Amino acid sequence: MKDSYNSMRSGIAKAKNLGSSKHGSSEWIAQRISAIAIIPLTLWLIYNICTYKFFNNDQPPSDFSWIVSLALFLMICLHHAYIGMVVVIEDYVKCLKLRYFFIITLKLLTYFTIIMAAFMTTQHISLV
Amino acid sequence: MNSDSDLKSRRPLSPHLTIYKPQITSVLSILHRISGVALYFSFLGLTWLYILASLGYFEISNLDNCQLFKIFTYLVIFGFFFHLSTGVRHLLWDTGYFFSVKAVEITGIIAIISSIILTYFAISLINFNPV
């Protein structure tokens, strides 16, 4: 498999490490799957927001459904947004050094936020 | 003898983007991208509000009477549903259909209308607060 792929490239392309990054399609697919997943998650979150307001206004939301819907929504949404932002940066930032600086900064910022948010949601869980 | 960069600077340019008439295809395409970038920063900000509130550095109820935050949330909701509507078009195109000019224009108009309707419903649901 790998040999047949490499045989399609010239020697200089191999030496300069040009060609497919080999993980482009997986990010493309992840972008589509997360996009589809966000649609029902939004409905679930909106349902939880509405029913929450209905019952108690002065307590922080703590039931399991609320927390899981919020955590899943935030994580998948931010991951989807991260892949999209990488595509935008790759399209508009020509300078390679600046491009990788932006992408690495974006990655650190996004995943730090995702981990912090996921951790914070666990602080509120009360299994009623 | 012309240097390489000298030659490059004298080459004719293809028409710039601003010369084209804005059409539903191009306008929706760039707005999908702009709304996506705006939503990234909005959601990041909102998530940090949630994190700071959970850590006790911030009271969410402080925002109750903030008109600016209210306008911001409405804009985020509209941006979200706009990105969702135009995003569904992209998913439809990924299946390999709806590429004709007519189909692109019709789905574009449907996307604009549905994003406005969804925003209206979402905002009225949020304001629905019976005691």
Interface residues (C-beta under 8 A of the other chain):
Chain A: R32 A35 I36 I38 I39 T42 I46 I49 C50 K53 F54 L74 C77 L78 A81 Y82 G84 M85 V88 L109 T110 T113 M116 A117 M120 Q123 H124
Chain B: R33 G36 V37 L39 Y40 F43 L44 T47 W48 Y50 I51 S54 L55 F80 L84 G87 H90 L91 D94 A122 L125 I126 F128 N129 P130
